């Protein structure tokens, strides 16, 4: 997509076909288990409406968001599939959420009472999912209180306790301790379901797994999985690719971050480009300026971590500190001109820079890398 479509020659390309491909690939692994596409945080900054529509074309069964406003945005865009709000919300938000047919998470007795009060005032029947804490210790009712919570919810004719779920804390982990803890969370959830089965109160939708859990622990897929990072073409850890490879599938990164060279200058050996004068040039070199910086989500830590960009299908290192709006690249003796294309994240020729590499360079994680690409970087749908 040419940069003439924006006022600043920095933009992110979003591939709808990659989203649809990733959903199909994940569904092939999951079999009969439904896939809930996690599109919180503006679909990890990819664009919630664009991603949701593409995910539907790939066969997504439902969606998950973090806030009521995120769910309402999807409803206003015509998305009528189930939308789960993953966090328990405050009492003032409940009315708008239920009015837009959002499925609410309930993880406390106080939360249950608040939802019931509003639901009964509105009339009708409203879906909720109860969340139980099996070891994440962030949100959710304790297992010992779950029966009481369900009894309170089920006593109201305005509430349909459709789902029960928990959340893994280290399903991507490779250590023996990580694997043991994930298995322990699965066992705890199984024990809870067994107990509810004896009472005859098991919700219809059971879900534990994020992307890592759904790929790494087949026995944790239950009736639904919540796919976040995988939807955008990345794996939490490389070992999880095995489940996809077994069915002849792979994931495709959805986002490519592009810019253009905005300035070029020849700089002498010993000079120290950018703020802080962090590193002296070891030889005469051409320095290319690129109009993207940490205000756009390009981490300042990338320079110290060894960050690189792609120009003409080749890798070039940063020449100095990333600034708020610009970065500088050491292109050596390569003939680079103002207006040349720069790929910061994605493929150029045979070379590919991934969000995983960004995470290594910035001492971060790929979720944060994708989630921090700022709003002043236009998103352009390319297919």
Secondary structure as the mmCIF struct_conf table of DSSP 4:
data_model
#
loop_
_struct_conf.conf_type_id
_struct_conf.id
_struct_conf.beg_label_comp_id
_struct_conf.beg_label_asym_id
_struct_conf.beg_label_seq_id
_struct_conf.end_label_comp_id
_struct_conf.end_label_asym_id
_struct_conf.end_label_seq_id
HELX_RH_3T_P HELX_RH_3T_P1 UNK A 3 UNK A 5
BEND BEND1 UNK A 6 UNK A 9
STRN STRN1 UNK A 10 UNK A 14
HELX_RH_AL_P HELX_RH_AL_P1 UNK A 16 UNK A 30
TURN_TY1_P TURN_TY1_P1 UNK A 31 UNK A 32
BEND BEND2 UNK A 33 UNK A 33
STRN STRN2 UNK A 34 UNK A 38
HELX_RH_AL_P HELX_RH_AL_P2 UNK A 40 UNK A 44
TURN_TY1_P TURN_TY1_P2 UNK A 45 UNK A 46
HELX_RH_AL_P HELX_RH_AL_P3 UNK A 48 UNK A 58
TURN_TY1_P TURN_TY1_P3 UNK A 59 UNK A 59
STRN STRN3 UNK A 62 UNK A 65
BEND BEND3 UNK A 66 UNK A 67
HELX_RH_AL_P HELX_RH_AL_P4 UNK A 68 UNK A 76
TURN_TY1_P TURN_TY1_P4 UNK A 77 UNK A 78
BEND BEND4 UNK A 81 UNK A 81
STRN STRN4 UNK A 83 UNK A 85
BEND BEND5 UNK A 87 UNK A 87
HELX_LH_PP_P HELX_LH_PP_P1 UNK A 88 UNK A 90
HELX_RH_AL_P HELX_RH_AL_P5 UNK A 91 UNK A 99
TURN_TY1_P TURN_TY1_P5 UNK A 100 UNK A 101
HELX_LH_PP_P HELX_LH_PP_P2 UNK A 102 UNK A 102
STRN STRN5 UNK A 103 UNK A 106
BEND BEND6 UNK A 108 UNK A 108
HELX_RH_AL_P HELX_RH_AL_P6 UNK A 109 UNK A 122
BEND BEND7 UNK A 124 UNK A 124
STRN STRN6 UNK A 126 UNK A 133
BEND BEND8 UNK A 134 UNK A 135
BEND BEND9 UNK A 138 UNK A 140
STRN STRN7 UNK A 141 UNK A 142
HELX_RH_AL_P HELX_RH_AL_P7 UNK A 143 UNK A 154
TURN_TY1_P TURN_TY1_P6 UNK A 155 UNK A 155
TURN_TY1_P TURN_TY1_P7 UNK A 157 UNK A 158
STRN STRN8 UNK A 159 UNK A 165
BEND BEND10 UNK A 169 UNK A 170
TURN_TY1_P TURN_TY1_P8 UNK A 171 UNK A 172
BEND BEND11 UNK A 175 UNK A 175
HELX_RH_AL_P HELX_RH_AL_P8 UNK A 176 UNK A 199
TURN_TY1_P TURN_TY1_P9 UNK A 200 UNK A 200
BEND BEND12 UNK A 204 UNK A 204
STRN STRN9 UNK A 205 UNK A 207
HELX_RH_AL_P HELX_RH_AL_P9 UNK A 211 UNK A 216
HELX_RH_3T_P HELX_RH_3T_P2 UNK A 218 UNK A 220
TURN_TY1_P TURN_TY1_P10 UNK A 222 UNK A 223
STRN STRN10 UNK A 224 UNK A 227
BEND BEND13 UNK A 228 UNK A 228
HELX_RH_3T_P HELX_RH_3T_P3 UNK A 229 UNK A 232
TURN_TY1_P TURN_TY1_P11 UNK A 233 UNK A 233
BEND BEND14 UNK A 236 UNK A 237
HELX_RH_3T_P HELX_RH_3T_P4 UNK A 238 UNK A 240
HELX_RH_AL_P HELX_RH_AL_P10 UNK A 241 UNK A 245
TURN_TY1_P TURN_TY1_P12 UNK A 246 UNK A 248
STRN STRN11 UNK A 255 UNK A 267
TURN_TY1_P TURN_TY1_P13 UNK A 269 UNK A 270
BEND BEND15 UNK A 274 UNK A 274
HELX_RH_3T_P HELX_RH_3T_P5 UNK A 275 UNK A 277
BEND BEND16 UNK A 282 UNK A 283
STRN STRN12 UNK A 285 UNK A 290
BEND BEND17 UNK A 291 UNK A 291
HELX_RH_3T_P HELX_RH_3T_P6 UNK A 294 UNK A 296
TURN_TY1_P TURN_TY1_P14 UNK A 297 UNK A 297
TURN_TY1_P TURN_TY1_P15 UNK A 300 UNK A 301
HELX_RH_AL_P HELX_RH_AL_P11 UNK A 302 UNK A 305
TURN_TY1_P TURN_TY1_P16 UNK A 306 UNK A 306
STRN STRN13 UNK A 308 UNK A 311
TURN_TY1_P TURN_TY1_P17 UNK A 312 UNK A 313
STRN STRN14 UNK A 314 UNK A 318
BEND BEND18 UNK A 320 UNK A 320
BEND BEND19 UNK A 324 UNK A 325
STRN STRN15 UNK A 327 UNK A 330
TURN_TY1_P TURN_TY1_P18 UNK A 332 UNK A 333
TURN_TY1_P TURN_TY1_P19 UNK A 338 UNK A 339
STRN STRN16 UNK A 341 UNK A 348
TURN_TY1_P TURN_TY1_P20 UNK A 349 UNK A 350
STRN STRN17 UNK A 351 UNK A 353
HELX_RH_AL_P HELX_RH_AL_P12 UNK A 355 UNK A 361
TURN_TY1_P TURN_TY1_P21 UNK A 362 UNK A 363
BEND BEND20 UNK A 364 UNK A 364
HELX_RH_AL_P HELX_RH_AL_P13 UNK A 366 UNK A 371
TURN_TY1_P TURN_TY1_P22 UNK A 372 UNK A 372
TURN_TY1_P TURN_TY1_P23 UNK A 375 UNK A 376
BEND BEND21 UNK A 377 UNK A 377
STRN STRN18 UNK A 378 UNK A 381
#
